[in-house]
Amino acid sequence: SIMDLGLTLGSLVAIIVLALLTAKLFPNTGRLDADRVARNIVRYAPEAQVADVMVDATGKVALAALDAPADCFGLARLLGDRVVCRLLTSADIRKVYKDHARITLVLNDFTQPEITLTMPAATLAQATKLLDGFANREEATHAA
């Protein structure tokens, strides 16, 4: 009957409104941390040996210094609830820009041409030291 249809549609609308409200009030607050990055890089590349992890201030991007494989470093990005990992070499990096709080990697990859990491000074120094081995760093403020 029409009343049943009205109740069903009313319930459906209420469920949709509640779902949207819940998504707004409780966004996915997942963050990367050293353990999660190391675990996912090894899952992506079983031969990888993670020496150190530098997570950016947003918790969405991280760099990993690797003991193996040689001449690589790890990049992890949080996309939704998934961690996407890559191993990068010098050949993958077009440029590295650094300012007082950020490092921007410009990659030779049209699917992910530029990644910016914002870090506290100590972490930034570690990341700079890591990336110095992979790129000719330019002391430049980039796209501020």
Backbone as CSV, one residue per row, in Angstrom:
resi,resn,N_x,N_y,N_z,CA_x,CA_y,CA_z,C_x,C_y,C_z
1,SER,0.832,-1.196,0.000,0.000,0.000,0.000,0.872,1.254,0.000
2,ILE,0.200,2.394,-0.188,0.905,3.676,-0.250,1.564,4.014,1.080
3,MET,0.922,3.650,2.174,1.489,3.947,3.487,2.801,3.187,3.698
4,ASP,2.838,1.927,3.257,4.059,1.132,3.375,5.190,1.758,2.550
5,LEU,4.852,2.200,1.343,5.831,2.843,0.481,6.353,4.127,1.141
6,GLY,5.458,4.884,1.729,5.832,6.117,2.430,6.775,5.834,3.584
7,LEU,6.465,4.800,4.358,7.329,4.427,5.486,8.701,3.966,4.994
8,THR,8.708,3.168,3.941,9.964,2.652,3.393,10.837,3.793,2.879
9,LEU,10.223,4.691,2.086,10.990,5.830,1.557,11.453,6.750,2.678
10,GLY,10.584,6.978,3.649,10.949,7.815,4.807,12.138,7.222,5.548
11,SER,12.117,5.903,5.745,13.222,5.227,6.431,14.510,5.338,5.612
12,LEU,14.366,5.162,4.312,15.529,5.243,3.431,16.159,6.636,3.486
13,VAL,15.329,7.661,3.437,15.818,9.045,3.527,16.506,9.266,4.872
14,ALA,15.893,8.775,5.957,16.479,8.937,7.292,17.849,8.248,7.372
15,ILE,17.967,7.065,6.789,19.236,6.322,6.809,20.309,7.089,6.030
16,ILE,19.949,7.610,4.867,20.906,8.362,4.049,21.369,9.616,4.786
17,VAL,20.434,10.331,5.394,20.784,11.548,6.142,21.716,11.202,7.305
18,LEU,21.399,10.139,8.031,22.255,9.726,9.144,23.650,9.319,8.660
19,ALA,23.719,8.609,7.539,25.014,8.182,6.997,25.870,9.392,6.621
20,LEU,25.249,10.371,5.967,25.976,11.585,5.582,26.432,12.371,6.807
21,LEU,25.557,12.468,7.798,25.869,13.175,9.033,27.036,12.493,9.755
22,THR,26.980,11.178,9.811,28.044,10.415,10.466,29.376,10.627,9.749
23,ALA,29.368,10.615,8.423,30.598,10.833,7.651,31.186,12.213,7.933
24,LYS,30.309,13.219,8.105,30.775,14.581,8.409,31.329,14.682,9.831
25,LEU,30.623,14.089,10.787,31.010,14.212,12.194,32.212,13.338,12.547
26,PHE,32.355,12.201,11.876,33.433,11.275,12.197,34.245,10.945,10.952
27,PRO,35.014,11.931,10.457,35.803,11.659,9.259,36.878,10.622,9.563
28,ASN,37.377,9.983,8.520,38.442,9.001,8.683,39.693,9.738,9.147
29,THR,40.055,9.535,10.416,41.199,10.261,10.970,42.443,9.395,10.986
30,GLY,42.487,8.405,10.082,43.658,7.544,10.016,44.908,8.355,9.735
31,ARG,45.986,7.980,10.396,47.282,8.634,10.183,48.343,7.579,9.987
32,LEU,49.355,7.950,9.251,50.511,7.071,9.135,51.367,7.214,10.384
33,ASP,51.958,6.125,10.794,53.007,6.188,11.810,54.130,5.266,11.337
34,ALA,55.245,5.282,12.044,56.430,4.546,11.581,56.132,3.055,11.373
35,ASP,55.413,2.446,12.316,55.111,1.011,12.209,54.261,0.713,10.986
36,ARG,53.219,1.529,10.797,52.304,1.294,9.676,53.029,1.460,8.337
37,VAL,53.898,2.469,8.257,54.657,2.703,7.023,55.602,1.530,6.758
38,ALA,56.358,1.132,7.771,57.321,0.040,7.599,56.607,-1.252,7.188
39,ARG,55.499,-1.557,7.863,54.727,-2.777,7.577,54.242,-2.789,6.126
40,ASN,53.718,-1.643,5.671,53.166,-1.573,4.318,54.244,-1.572,3.244
41,ILE,55.395,-0.965,3.521,56.476,-0.986,2.538,56.991,-2.411,2.365
42,VAL,57.121,-3.142,3.466,57.585,-4.533,3.371,56.523,-5.409,2.689
43,ARG,55.249,-5.093,2.910,54.180,-5.831,2.210,54.265,-5.559,0.700
44,TYR,54.556,-4.305,0.342,54.660,-3.910,-1.069,55.927,-4.491,-1.706
45,ALA,57.040,-4.446,-0.966,58.331,-4.913,-1.484,58.990,-5.775,-0.409
46,PRO,58.738,-7.082,-0.428,59.223,-7.963,0.645,60.740,-7.913,0.880
47,GLU,61.500,-7.511,-0.146,62.957,-7.446,0.015,63.401,-6.183,0.761
48,ALA,62.491,-5.245,0.978,62.844,-3.964,1.603,63.206,-4.150,3.077
49,GLN,64.247,-3.418,3.486,64.620,-3.353,4.909,64.558,-1.889,5.307
50,VAL,63.571,-1.540,6.122,63.326,-0.152,6.498,64.266,0.240,7.637
51,ALA,65.040,1.302,7.418,65.983,1.784,8.428,65.363,2.888,9.277
52,ASP,64.579,3.757,8.646,64.030,4.919,9.348,62.797,5.414,8.605
53,VAL,61.855,6.006,9.337,60.628,6.519,8.730,60.432,7.971,9.156
54,MET,60.093,8.824,8.185,59.804,10.235,8.450,58.388,10.537,7.964
55,VAL,57.476,10.758,8.900,56.071,11.014,8.564,55.853,12.522,8.542
56,ASP,55.132,13.012,7.534,54.885,14.463,7.470,53.811,14.856,8.483
57,ALA,53.659,16.158,8.698,52.794,16.671,9.762,51.320,16.295,9.585
58,THR,50.898,16.075,8.350,49.490,15.720,8.118,49.217,14.253,8.443
59,GLY,50.279,13.458,8.508,50.105,12.024,8.720,49.644,11.297,7.469
60,LYS,49.679,11.979,6.325,49.190,11.390,5.068,50.311,10.921,4.135
61,VAL,51.538,11.403,4.371,52.666,11.068,3.506,53.882,10.761,4.377
62,ALA,54.693,9.805,3.946,55.910,9.487,4.694,57.016,9.046,3.747
63,LEU,58.241,9.312,4.167,59.425,8.815,3.479,60.052,7.741,4.354
64,ALA,60.674,6.755,3.726,61.359,5.715,4.488,62.764,5.527,3.944
65,ALA,63.752,5.655,4.836,65.124,5.330,4.471,65.235,3.808,4.513
66,LEU,65.885,3.225,3.497,65.972,1.769,3.393,67.424,1.297,3.445
67,ASP,67.657,0.204,4.168,68.971,-0.449,4.122,69.061,-1.309,2.865
68,ALA,67.907,-1.779,2.407,67.846,-2.569,1.167,66.460,-2.362,0.575
69,PRO,66.280,-2.445,-0.735,67.335,-2.567,-1.738,68.198,-1.309,-1.818
70,ALA,69.385,-1.465,-2.363,70.334,-0.351,-2.459,69.782,0.728,-3.390
71,ASP,70.151,1.967,-3.118,69.821,3.103,-3.992,68.323,3.332,-4.160
72,CYS,67.547,3.009,-3.140,66.098,3.251,-3.148,65.691,3.894,-1.835
73,PHE,64.575,4.600,-1.879,63.916,4.985,-0.638,62.426,4.757,-0.831
74,GLY,61.715,4.668,0.275,60.289,4.379,0.216,59.455,5.640,0.327
75,LEU,58.330,5.627,-0.356,57.345,6.696,-0.254,56.010,6.031,0.058
76,ALA,55.347,6.489,1.109,54.037,5.937,1.467,53.033,7.072,1.525
77,ARG,51.850,6.849,0.965,50.773,7.842,1.003,49.513,7.175,1.498
78,LEU,48.785,7.897,2.334,47.505,7.410,2.829,46.426,7.900,1.879
79,LEU,45.730,6.967,1.234,44.616,7.307,0.343,43.381,6.613,0.891
80,GLY,42.493,7.388,1.509,41.350,6.790,2.197,41.864,5.965,3.349
81,ASP,41.511,4.685,3.392,42.029,3.834,4.466,43.131,2.905,3.960
82,ARG,43.645,3.185,2.768,44.713,2.356,2.199,46.044,3.107,2.205
83,VAL,47.105,2.344,2.338,48.444,2.919,2.265,49.054,2.493,0.931
84,VAL,49.384,3.487,0.101,49.969,3.221,-1.208,51.475,3.455,-1.095
85,CYS,52.252,2.449,-1.453,53.705,2.521,-1.308,54.404,2.442,-2.652
86,ARG,55.566,3.072,-2.695,56.440,2.976,-3.867,57.879,3.011,-3.395
87,LEU,58.745,2.358,-4.140,60.179,2.510,-3.928,60.679,3.420,-5.039
88,LEU,61.414,4.451,-4.671,61.902,5.423,-5.653,63.423,5.403,-5.712
89,THR,63.955,5.723,-6.891,65.399,5.844,-7.087,65.685,7.251,-7.610
90,SER,66.953,7.552,-7.794,67.346,8.864,-8.347,66.636,9.151,-9.664
91,ALA,66.452,8.111,-10.467,65.832,8.285,-11.786,64.381,8.760,-11.693
92,ASP,63.730,8.512,-10.546,62.324,8.904,-10.376,62.172,10.366,-9.991
93,ILE,63.251,10.996,-9.555,63.163,12.349,-9.004,63.688,13.371,-9.986
94,ARG,62.825,14.308,-10.349,63.250,15.376,-11.246,63.923,16.491,-10.446
95,LYS,63.296,16.882,-9.324,63.833,17.970,-8.497,63.343,17.843,-7.068
96,VAL,64.095,18.437,-6.165,63.666,18.534,-4.770,63.778,19.999,-4.367
97,TYR,62.675,20.566,-3.920,62.676,21.946,-3.419,62.516,21.890,-1.907
98,LYS,63.195,22.790,-1.221,63.087,22.801,0.234,62.969,24.243,0.711
99,ASP,62.084,24.451,1.679,62.102,25.725,2.395,62.118,25.405,3.890
100,HIS,61.833,26.369,4.733,62.005,26.173,6.180,61.103,25.093,6.774
101,ALA,60.001,24.765,6.128,59.074,23.801,6.736,58.627,22.688,5.794
102,ARG,59.033,22.798,4.535,58.499,21.848,3.546,59.582,21.333,2.622
103,ILE,59.325,20.130,2.143,60.116,19.571,1.040,59.115,19.187,-0.040
104,THR,59.415,19.562,-1.262,58.568,19.154,-2.385,59.397,18.284,-3.320
105,LEU,58.891,17.085,-3.556,59.518,16.171,-4.512,58.804,16.326,-5.838
106,VAL,59.535,16.613,-6.884,58.963,16.647,-8.222,59.419,15.358,-8.906
107,LEU,58.449,14.507,-9.224,58.765,13.182,-9.757,58.605,13.128,-11.273
108,ASN,59.323,12.205,-11.883,59.179,11.956,-13.324,58.021,10.985,-13.538
109,ASP,56.850,11.355,-13.053,55.692,10.459,-13.110,54.438,11.314,-13.228
110,PHE,53.772,11.226,-14.368,52.608,12.086,-14.587,51.445,11.739,-13.668
111,THR,51.426,10.520,-13.107,50.309,10.161,-12.219,50.484,10.764,-10.835
112,GLN,51.695,11.138,-10.494,51.971,11.709,-9.173,53.153,12.658,-9.329
113,PRO,52.921,13.784,-10.015,54.054,14.620,-10.411,54.740,15.338,-9.255
114,GLU,54.009,15.632,-8.182,54.585,16.452,-7.121,54.015,16.052,-5.772
115,ILE,54.895,15.900,-4.797,54.466,15.551,-3.442,55.137,16.514,-2.493
116,THR,54.343,17.165,-1.638,54.900,18.099,-0.664,54.719,17.529,0.731
117,LEU,55.805,17.541,1.495,55.774,17.085,2.880,56.078,18.269,3.777
118,THR,55.233,18.505,4.765,55.464,19.550,5.752,55.921,18.857,7.023
119,MET,57.068,19.288,7.554,57.649,18.579,8.691,58.249,19.542,9.697
120,PRO,58.292,19.128,10.969,59.050,19.911,11.953,60.549,19.880,11.609
121,ALA,61.297,20.826,12.129,62.698,21.027,11.729,63.551,19.763,11.815
122,ALA,63.434,19.008,12.904,64.284,17.823,13.080,63.984,16.771,12.016
123,THR,62.695,16.540,11.759,62.290,15.559,10.750,62.687,16.045,9.361
124,LEU,62.536,17.346,9.133,62.906,17.938,7.845,64.399,17.741,7.582
125,ALA,65.206,17.898,8.607,66.654,17.710,8.463,66.965,16.257,8.081
126,GLN,66.276,15.298,8.714,66.461,13.883,8.376,66.063,13.618,6.927
127,ALA,64.906,14.164,6.535,64.395,13.950,5.181,65.337,14.572,4.145
128,THR,65.854,15.747,4.461,66.780,16.436,3.559,68.038,15.603,3.377
129,LYS,68.557,15.079,4.484,69.758,14.250,4.431,69.510,13.013,3.560
130,LEU,68.350,12.398,3.730,67.986,11.228,2.924,67.932,11.587,1.436
131,LEU,67.212,12.676,1.129,66.973,13.033,-0.279,68.209,13.603,-0.962
132,ASP,69.148,14.161,-0.178,70.387,14.676,-0.763,71.105,13.600,-1.570
133,GLY,70.957,12.363,-1.149,71.609,11.273,-1.861,70.927,10.914,-3.169
134,PHE,69.730,11.446,-3.387,68.950,11.051,-4.561,68.712,12.166,-5.566
135,ALA,68.985,13.412,-5.194,68.648,14.518,-6.099,69.582,15.688,-5.866
136,ASN,69.679,16.537,-6.863,70.379,17.803,-6.691,69.388,18.769,-6.072
137,ARG,69.574,19.018,-4.795,68.612,19.825,-4.067,68.784,21.299,-4.429
138,GLU,67.663,21.986,-4.536,67.706,23.425,-4.797,67.157,24.152,-3.593
139,GLU,67.920,25.076,-3.055,67.434,25.903,-1.938,66.495,26.936,-2.567
140,ALA,65.243,26.633,-2.603,64.300,27.539,-3.278,62.942,27.414,-2.624
141,THR,62.255,28.495,-2.564,60.878,28.449,-2.116,60.065,28.099,-3.351
142,HIS,59.256,27.053,-3.235,58.568,26.537,-4.399,57.067,26.714,-4.250
143,ALA,56.455,27.345,-5.208,54.996,27.467,-5.280,54.374,27.835,-3.933
144,ALA,54.891,28.872,-3.315,54.412,29.244,-1.981,53.003,29.802,-2.023
